[in-house]
């Protein structure tokens, strides 16, 4: 899974809130690049560009992660980067690159939420 060279770990002001956020709890597994131990979490919100996860010991901003989202009966694997950190609360994770058709699966899942 290649990351686009132009995609930076820090979002620009223009990147923030570029897509609608959905307050939805989705199971997610997050693993730091250098750490083989995954963390099983839930999102508090989800968008096409990223998600927010509650975490008592948040990761530092700039950490690259591998993540797996479970969207109904579909699995989406992706690479991401921690872009916000709120001590004793959680992290915002920006999606950088999707594996296989993950981006289309996420878009279809969010479109279904929008139509409900």
Secondary structure as GFF3:
##gff-version 3
##sequence-region A 1 116
A	DSSP	beta_strand	27	32	.	.	.	ID=ss1
A	DSSP	beta_strand	39	46	.	.	.	ID=ss2
A	DSSP	beta_strand	50	54	.	.	.	ID=ss3
A	DSSP	beta_strand	64	71	.	.	.	ID=ss4
A	DSSP	beta_strand	74	86	.	.	.	ID=ss5
A	DSSP	beta_strand	90	98	.	.	.	ID=ss6
A	DSSP	alpha_helix	102	115	.	.	.	ID=ss7
###
